[in-house]
Amino acid sequence: MPGRTHASVTWRPMRPPRVQLTSLPSGRVTTTCTSSAPLSRRSHDTSTVRGATLRSWKGHRFLVEAVVGLPESVGLVIVGDGPQRDVLEVLVDKHHMRPRIWFANNQRDVLPWLQSLDVFALPSYANEGVPQALVQAMLVGLPSVTTHAGSIAEVAIDGKTALIVEKENVSALRSALERLIGNESLRKTLGLAAREHCAQHYSYDRMLDRMEEIYRQVSGRY
């Protein structure tokens, strides 16, 4: 119509500003990882340890099932406690594994437990960052079997610092454990490489250095 003004509006989606995220895992004091006296061994020749809060996504049930199929000379120590404790106890009893699987409850100092054992297993399948339990085991020099759930790949490099298996795969977990248990040379090689890697990248001093570096970048002082 005469005299009417028409206007057009163009809609453009708002884009949030770019944000840089930096992952900064908690560091460990590496000097304390070799100071405790190892516990005396149980009756089994080879022991596997799993230390963490007993939650479903930590994969303890897969580890129990894997150990069931290993030789009777292999035992499992589960250090920690949590919501899955009763479920795991039922599973252990179902397989008549009480003589080979022990629940050590929560421990204020886990180092003696780690130092007394041969292999560390962390078969998590979800909700992981860089697990402190795994870093601590590696700093002790324990060879580890784990998955690449969450950010575990940052610390566990397959065939170099750990053996990596598919998540929720009992057969693959058992095979990796068998491989380590039957190969002392491989255990030593992985354990030493794991300790070196974690001491270099996940020590308390390294964490403080990275925090200082990040603060300098944010404040504009390079």
ChimeraX attribute file (.defattr): number of C-alpha atoms within 10 A of each C-alpha:
attribute: neighborCount
match mode: 1-to-1
recipient: residues
	/A:1	4
	/A:2	4
	/A:3	5
	/A:4	6
	/A:5	6
	/A:6	5
	/A:7	5
	/A:8	5
	/A:9	5
	/A:10	5
	/A:11	6
	/A:12	6
	/A:13	6
	/A:14	6
	/A:15	6
	/A:16	6
	/A:17	6
	/A:18	6
	/A:19	6
	/A:20	5
	/A:21	6
	/A:22	8
	/A:23	9
	/A:24	14
	/A:25	19
	/A:26	15
	/A:27	19
	/A:28	20
	/A:29	14
	/A:30	19
	/A:31	12
	/A:32	11
	/A:33	20
	/A:34	14
	/A:35	12
	/A:36	14
	/A:37	11
	/A:38	14
	/A:39	13
	/A:40	10
	/A:41	12
	/A:42	13
	/A:43	12
	/A:44	13
	/A:45	13
	/A:46	19
	/A:47	21
	/A:48	24
	/A:49	25
	/A:50	27
	/A:51	27
	/A:52	20
	/A:53	19
	/A:54	23
	/A:55	15
	/A:56	17
	/A:57	16
	/A:58	22
	/A:59	21
	/A:60	25
	/A:61	22
	/A:62	19
	/A:63	25
	/A:64	21
	/A:65	17
	/A:66	20
	/A:67	23
	/A:68	20
	/A:69	14
	/A:70	15
	/A:71	10
	/A:72	14
	/A:73	11
	/A:74	20
	/A:75	24
	/A:76	26
	/A:77	21
	/A:78	24
	/A:79	20
	/A:80	18
	/A:81	18
	/A:82	13
	/A:83	11
	/A:84	16
	/A:85	19
	/A:86	12
	/A:87	13
	/A:88	17
	/A:89	17
	/A:90	11
	/A:91	15
	/A:92	20
	/A:93	11
	/A:94	10
	/A:95	11
	/A:96	12
	/A:97	18
	/A:98	14
	/A:99	12
	/A:100	19
	/A:101	22
	/A:102	16
	/A:103	16
	/A:104	13
	/A:105	17
	/A:106	15
	/A:107	13
	/A:108	7
	/A:109	9
	/A:110	17
	/A:111	20
	/A:112	18
	/A:113	23
	/A:114	27
	/A:115	20
	/A:116	19
	/A:117	22
	/A:118	21
	/A:119	24
	/A:120	26
	/A:121	28
	/A:122	25
	/A:123	27
	/A:124	25
	/A:125	19
	/A:126	16
	/A:127	11
	/A:128	14
	/A:129	14
	/A:130	20
	/A:131	18
	/A:132	16
	/A:133	17
	/A:134	25
	/A:135	25
	/A:136	24
	/A:137	28
	/A:138	29
	/A:139	28
	/A:140	24
	/A:141	28
	/A:142	32
	/A:143	28
	/A:144	29
	/A:145	24
	/A:146	25
	/A:147	26
	/A:148	22
	/A:149	20
	/A:150	15
	/A:151	17
	/A:152	20
	/A:153	16
	/A:154	12
	/A:155	20
	/A:156	25
	/A:157	18
	/A:158	16
	/A:159	12
	/A:160	16
	/A:161	25
	/A:162	27
	/A:163	21
	/A:164	23
	/A:165	20
	/A:166	16
	/A:167	18
	/A:168	17
	/A:169	16
	/A:170	21
	/A:171	15
	/A:172	15
	/A:173	27
	/A:174	21
	/A:175	15
	/A:176	21
	/A:177	24
	/A:178	17
	/A:179	14
	/A:180	20
	/A:181	20
	/A:182	12
	/A:183	10
	/A:184	11
	/A:185	10
	/A:186	16
	/A:187	20
	/A:188	16
	/A:189	17
	/A:190	24
	/A:191	25
	/A:192	19
	/A:193	21
	/A:194	28
	/A:195	23
	/A:196	16
	/A:197	20
	/A:198	25
	/A:199	21
	/A:200	13
	/A:201	16
	/A:202	25
	/A:203	22
	/A:204	17
	/A:205	16
	/A:206	20
	/A:207	17
	/A:208	14
	/A:209	11
	/A:210	16
	/A:211	13
	/A:212	11
	/A:213	13
	/A:214	15
	/A:215	12
	/A:216	12
	/A:217	11
	/A:218	9
	/A:219	8
	/A:220	8
	/A:221	8
	/A:222	9
